[in-house]
Amino acid sequence: MNAKEFVKELGKAASFDKLPSQAAALAFYFLFALFPILLLVWYLGGIFIGSDAVKVSFETFAMGRFGTEVAPFISNLSSTDVFYSKFNLISSAIAVFVVFFGLFRFFNHLRHCFFQIFEYRIKKRQLIKRTVYGQIFSVVLMAAVIIFITIFMLVMVGSSFIYESIFGSARESLFHTVNFTIGFVLSGVLFAVIYHMSSGTTIYWKSAFVGGITSALFSTIVNGLFTFYLEVAKQSFSIFGAAALLLVFLVWAYYMSFTVLIGAEAAKVYDNLTE
């Protein structure tokens, strides 16, 4: 197997599984899942490093992708009465239900995409059992993703703290290089674990890591392009305000969804070619 053959088969697999359409649907569900994911990661990470450190980490990532306009949104997440400050009990209960329904719907669709890509079927004849097992798998996938995001954040915060303790504010270029390398490797590993788990452990770890590296590479390219775009399109934000920010976020969500799915395809294709 050579690189040309791998890329050719990857393109065929992506077209066969209709990855652009699946990524669009996943990005739509992501809009509803974003808030509860951030909220859960916020509280989980706050247990270990405190809410202030989590807030700084979120603000650094978000403003680097979408500009300073997202700062108020991140600040509002730190309010422990986020659901109760402006609503009565019934309205709050409805809001919680809608938000977490979106969360489960997102992971249900993500699980469906992975099952389709890896051609994995739950071996239960009865429809009810298959449905129950599918929902359990979605919950496990959700827990894994949230835990992995939290681990990623903790490692990045920890590495920044260690670097600053040793070098202080000096050697800024070295700091960005080290931070980028750690983030790239860690995201690749986390993607690989998710792909291996989502395939029902039917693909080899080596193939899962190929998929993880592919996703990490695509993610780096997408984030880099969006950071560059924000630098050259600041005037659009001042003119169109929140509308421009929403559009940029939607496009970013689509390409990041595609990144997750193309990594899964890469894992499957590599596994098939090396059998």
C-alpha positions as a Python dict, from the first residue, in 0.01 Angstrom:
ca = {
    (1, 'M'): (0, 0, 0),
    (2, 'N'): (126, 347, -90),
    (3, 'A'): (2, 694, -5),
    (4, 'K'): (-165, 743, -344),
    (5, 'E'): (-367, 425, -308),
    (6, 'F'): (-465, 518, 47),
    (7, 'V'): (-587, 865, -54),
    (8, 'K'): (-776, 721, -352),
    (9, 'E'): (-955, 462, -139),
    (10, 'L'): (-1023, 722, 130),
    (11, 'G'): (-1195, 945, -126),
    (12, 'K'): (-1407, 653, -250),
    (13, 'A'): (-1509, 556, 104),
    (14, 'A'): (-1595, 915, 196),
    (15, 'S'): (-1813, 946, -114),
    (16, 'F'): (-1983, 610, -57),
    (17, 'D'): (-2068, 694, 306),
    (18, 'K'): (-2184, 1046, 204),
    (19, 'L'): (-1951, 1216, 451),
    (20, 'P'): (-2032, 1576, 347),
    (21, 'S'): (-2404, 1518, 416),
    (22, 'Q'): (-2333, 1335, 741),
    (23, 'A'): (-2100, 1615, 853),
    (24, 'A'): (-2369, 1875, 779),
    (25, 'A'): (-2623, 1686, 992),
    (26, 'L'): (-2367, 1639, 1268),
    (27, 'A'): (-2284, 2011, 1266),
    (28, 'F'): (-2656, 2092, 1300),
    (29, 'Y'): (-2692, 1871, 1606),
    (30, 'F'): (-2366, 2012, 1742),
    (31, 'L'): (-2534, 2353, 1775),
    (32, 'F'): (-2768, 2205, 2035),
    (33, 'A'): (-2501, 1995, 2204),
    (34, 'L'): (-2233, 2262, 2240),
    (35, 'F'): (-2368, 2431, 2552),
    (36, 'P'): (-2420, 2114, 2764),
    (37, 'I'): (-2080, 1977, 2654),
    (38, 'L'): (-1908, 2297, 2762),
    (39, 'L'): (-2107, 2301, 3085),
    (40, 'L'): (-2017, 1942, 3176),
    (41, 'V'): (-1650, 1991, 3087),
    (42, 'W'): (-1652, 2316, 3285),
    (43, 'Y'): (-1772, 2149, 3605),
    (44, 'L'): (-1561, 1837, 3557),
    (45, 'G'): (-1245, 2037, 3490),
    (46, 'G'): (-1328, 2275, 3775),
    (47, 'I'): (-1300, 1987, 4020),
    (48, 'F'): (-930, 1952, 3940),
    (49, 'I'): (-802, 2299, 3849),
    (50, 'G'): (-1079, 2536, 3956),
    (51, 'S'): (-1338, 2728, 3758),
    (52, 'D'): (-1111, 3028, 3697),
    (53, 'A'): (-847, 2818, 3521),
    (54, 'V'): (-1116, 2646, 3313),
    (55, 'K'): (-1259, 2985, 3217),
    (56, 'V'): (-919, 3112, 3102),
    (57, 'S'): (-863, 2792, 2900),
    (58, 'F'): (-1204, 2821, 2731),
    (59, 'E'): (-1159, 3191, 2657),
    (60, 'T'): (-813, 3136, 2507),
    (61, 'F'): (-939, 2861, 2275),
    (62, 'A'): (-1267, 3030, 2177),
    (63, 'M'): (-1126, 3377, 2116),
    (64, 'G'): (-844, 3226, 1913),
    (65, 'R'): (-1103, 3064, 1684),
    (66, 'F'): (-1389, 3316, 1675),
    (67, 'G'): (-1254, 3645, 1809),
    (68, 'T'): (-1320, 3847, 2124),
    (69, 'E'): (-1695, 3859, 2056),
    (70, 'V'): (-1738, 3518, 2224),
    (71, 'A'): (-1598, 3637, 2559),
    (72, 'P'): (-1941, 3728, 2706),
    (73, 'F'): (-2074, 3381, 2620),
    (74, 'I'): (-1781, 3210, 2795),
    (75, 'S'): (-1822, 3436, 3098),
    (76, 'N'): (-2190, 3345, 3128),
    (77, 'L'): (-2097, 2978, 3157),
    (78, 'S'): (-1928, 3046, 3489),
    (79, 'S'): (-2260, 3135, 3648),
    (80, 'T'): (-2378, 2843, 3861),
    (81, 'D'): (-2736, 2963, 3828),
    (82, 'V'): (-2718, 2967, 3449),
    (83, 'F'): (-3052, 2793, 3417),
    (84, 'Y'): (-3227, 2958, 3708),
    (85, 'S'): (-3135, 3325, 3712),
    (86, 'K'): (-3392, 3434, 3455),
    (87, 'F'): (-3651, 3158, 3453),
    (88, 'N'): (-3897, 3007, 3694),
    (89, 'L'): (-3874, 2641, 3787),
    (90, 'I'): (-4095, 2510, 3504),
    (91, 'S'): (-3919, 2716, 3237),
    (92, 'S'): (-3583, 2605, 3376),
    (93, 'A'): (-3686, 2239, 3363),
    (94, 'I'): (-3795, 2279, 3001),
    (95, 'A'): (-3468, 2452, 2914),
    (96, 'V'): (-3264, 2174, 3076),
    (97, 'F'): (-3467, 1909, 2892),
    (98, 'V'): (-3426, 2079, 2553),
    (99, 'V'): (-3054, 2136, 2602),
    (100, 'F'): (-2975, 1781, 2710),
    (101, 'F'): (-3208, 1635, 2446),
    (102, 'G'): (-2987, 1810, 2192),
    (103, 'L'): (-2682, 1662, 2362),
    (104, 'F'): (-2812, 1305, 2337),
    (105, 'R'): (-2935, 1362, 1981),
    (106, 'F'): (-2587, 1474, 1877),
    (107, 'F'): (-2419, 1165, 2021),
    (108, 'N'): (-2689, 938, 1880),
    (109, 'H'): (-2614, 1072, 1533),
    (110, 'L'): (-2238, 1051, 1593),
    (111, 'R'): (-2280, 688, 1697),
    (112, 'H'): (-2492, 625, 1386),
    (113, 'C'): (-2218, 776, 1165),
    (114, 'F'): (-1948, 563, 1327),
    (115, 'F'): (-2155, 247, 1297),
    (116, 'Q'): (-2213, 321, 928),
    (117, 'I'): (-1847, 393, 859),
    (118, 'F'): (-1714, 90, 1048),
    (119, 'E'): (-2003, -130, 929),
    (120, 'Y'): (-2069, -226, 1288),
    (121, 'R'): (-2398, -387, 1385),
    (122, 'I'): (-2531, -461, 1732),
    (123, 'K'): (-2587, -836, 1738),
    (124, 'K'): (-2933, -840, 1891),
    (125, 'R'): (-3232, -976, 1703),
    (126, 'Q'): (-3503, -794, 1895),
    (127, 'L'): (-3561, -432, 1798),
    (128, 'I'): (-3602, -321, 2160),
    (129, 'K'): (-3272, -476, 2266),
    (130, 'R'): (-3091, -323, 1968),
    (131, 'T'): (-3239, 18, 2053),
    (132, 'V'): (-3142, -10, 2420),
    (133, 'Y'): (-2789, -123, 2336),
    (134, 'G'): (-2759, 161, 2086),
    (135, 'Q'): (-2862, 418, 2347),
    (136, 'I'): (-2617, 271, 2600),
    (137, 'F'): (-2340, 295, 2341),
    (138, 'S'): (-2433, 660, 2276),
    (139, 'V'): (-2412, 737, 2649),
    (140, 'V'): (-2073, 565, 2673),
    (141, 'L'): (-1952, 759, 2368),
    (142, 'M'): (-2077, 1084, 2522),
    (143, 'A'): (-1901, 1013, 2852),
    (144, 'A'): (-1578, 921, 2669),
    (145, 'V'): (-1579, 1240, 2458),
    (146, 'I'): (-1650, 1466, 2758),
    (147, 'I'): (-1381, 1294, 2967),
    (148, 'F'): (-1131, 1317, 2682),
    (149, 'I'): (-1201, 1687, 2627),
    (150, 'T'): (-1150, 1742, 2999),
    (151, 'I'): (-822, 1546, 2993),
    (152, 'F'): (-705, 1746, 2691),
    (153, 'M'): (-782, 2072, 2869),
    (154, 'L'): (-610, 1961, 3192),
    (155, 'V'): (-297, 1850, 3008),
    (156, 'M'): (-276, 2175, 2811),
    (157, 'V'): (-326, 2386, 3124),
    (158, 'G'): (-73, 2173, 3313),
    (159, 'S'): (189, 2196, 3038),
    (160, 'S'): (146, 2575, 3024),
    (161, 'F'): (190, 2599, 3401),
    (162, 'I'): (503, 2382, 3399),
    (163, 'Y'): (656, 2577, 3110),
    (164, 'E'): (590, 2912, 3275),
    (165, 'S'): (735, 2781, 3603),
    (166, 'I'): (1059, 2689, 3425),
    (167, 'F'): (1103, 2960, 3162),
    (168, 'G'): (861, 3231, 3273),
    (169, 'S'): (743, 3450, 2985),
    (170, 'A'): (1065, 3400, 2787),
    (171, 'R'): (1101, 3195, 2469),
    (172, 'E'): (743, 3248, 2354),
    (173, 'S'): (805, 3075, 2020),
    (174, 'L'): (932, 2764, 2199),
    (175, 'F'): (623, 2770, 2422),
    (176, 'H'): (388, 2773, 2120),
    (177, 'T'): (585, 2492, 1956),
    (178, 'V'): (572, 2273, 2266),
    (179, 'N'): (204, 2353, 2322),
    (180, 'F'): (119, 2272, 1961),
    (181, 'T'): (311, 1942, 1968),
    (182, 'I'): (146, 1827, 2291),
    (183, 'G'): (-197, 1926, 2162),
    (184, 'F'): (-145, 1749, 1828),
    (185, 'V'): (-21, 1424, 1982),
    (186, 'L'): (-285, 1420, 2254),
    (187, 'S'): (-573, 1489, 2015),
    (188, 'G'): (-448, 1214, 1784),
    (189, 'V'): (-440, 964, 2072),
    (190, 'L'): (-787, 1062, 2194),
    (191, 'F'): (-934, 1034, 1845),
    (192, 'A'): (-771, 692, 1806),
    (193, 'V'): (-927, 565, 2131),
    (194, 'I'): (-1271, 687, 2023),
    (195, 'Y'): (-1238, 522, 1679),
    (196, 'H'): (-1125, 191, 1826),
    (197, 'M'): (-1412, 194, 2075),
    (198, 'S'): (-1671, 305, 1818),
    (199, 'S'): (-1580, 25, 1580),
    (200, 'G'): (-1672, -232, 1842),
    (201, 'T'): (-1295, -294, 1871),
    (202, 'T'): (-1306, -454, 1524),
    (203, 'I'): (-1021, -240, 1384),
    (204, 'Y'): (-661, -270, 1497),
    (205, 'W'): (-502, -8, 1718),
    (206, 'K'): (-253, 79, 1444),
    (207, 'S'): (-542, 162, 1209),
    (208, 'A'): (-714, 361, 1482),
    (209, 'F'): (-399, 569, 1532),
    (210, 'V'): (-378, 636, 1158),
    (211, 'G'): (-733, 769, 1181),
    (212, 'G'): (-642, 970, 1490),
    (213, 'I'): (-343, 1131, 1321),
    (214, 'T'): (-556, 1209, 1015),
    (215, 'S'): (-818, 1382, 1231),
    (216, 'A'): (-553, 1573, 1426),
    (217, 'L'): (-394, 1689, 1099),
    (218, 'F'): (-725, 1799, 947),
    (219, 'S'): (-822, 1968, 1274),
    (220, 'T'): (-494, 2163, 1279),
    (221, 'I'): (-544, 2278, 919),
    (222, 'V'): (-907, 2381, 979),
    (223, 'N'): (-828, 2572, 1298),
    (224, 'G'): (-528, 2738, 1136),
    (225, 'L'): (-733, 2855, 838),
    (226, 'F'): (-1007, 2992, 1061),
    (227, 'T'): (-758, 3176, 1279),
    (228, 'F'): (-608, 3329, 965),
    (229, 'Y'): (-953, 3420, 833),
    (230, 'L'): (-1045, 3599, 1155),
    (231, 'E'): (-730, 3808, 1129),
    (232, 'V'): (-810, 3926, 776),
    (233, 'A'): (-1188, 3962, 822),
    (234, 'K'): (-1212, 4164, 1143),
    (235, 'Q'): (-1394, 4442, 958),
    (236, 'S'): (-1679, 4204, 871),
    (237, 'F'): (-1738, 4139, 1241),
    (238, 'S'): (-1759, 4510, 1316),
    (239, 'I'): (-2013, 4555, 1035),
    (240, 'F'): (-2229, 4243, 1069),
    (241, 'G'): (-2171, 4171, 1438),
    (242, 'A'): (-2327, 3851, 1577),
    (243, 'A'): (-2453, 3739, 1232),
    (244, 'A'): (-2096, 3710, 1101),
    (245, 'L'): (-1988, 3527, 1417),
    (246, 'L'): (-2272, 3277, 1381),
    (247, 'L'): (-2187, 3211, 1018),
    (248, 'V'): (-1820, 3154, 1099),
    (249, 'F'): (-1915, 2920, 1383),
    (250, 'L'): (-2148, 2717, 1157),
    (251, 'V'): (-1878, 2674, 893),
    (252, 'W'): (-1623, 2580, 1160),
    (253, 'A'): (-1865, 2325, 1312),
    (254, 'Y'): (-1920, 2169, 969),
    (255, 'Y'): (-1551, 2127, 889),
    (256, 'M'): (-1470, 1999, 1238),
    (257, 'S'): (-1753, 1744, 1204),
    (258, 'F'): (-1607, 1641, 869),
    (259, 'T'): (-1267, 1612, 1038),
    (260, 'V'): (-1401, 1367, 1296),
    (261, 'L'): (-1568, 1153, 1030),
    (262, 'I'): (-1279, 1156, 780),
    (263, 'G'): (-1052, 1025, 1056),
    (264, 'A'): (-1289, 734, 1110),
    (265, 'E'): (-1290, 665, 736),
    (266, 'A'): (-909, 676, 732),
    (267, 'A'): (-896, 420, 1013),
    (268, 'K'): (-1133, 185, 826),
    (269, 'V'): (-958, 225, 490),
    (270, 'Y'): (-613, 164, 639),
    (271, 'D'): (-746, -140, 824),
    (272, 'N'): (-893, -283, 502),
    (273, 'L'): (-578, -218, 298),
    (274, 'T'): (-347, -383, 553),
    (275, 'E'): (-554, -696, 616),
}
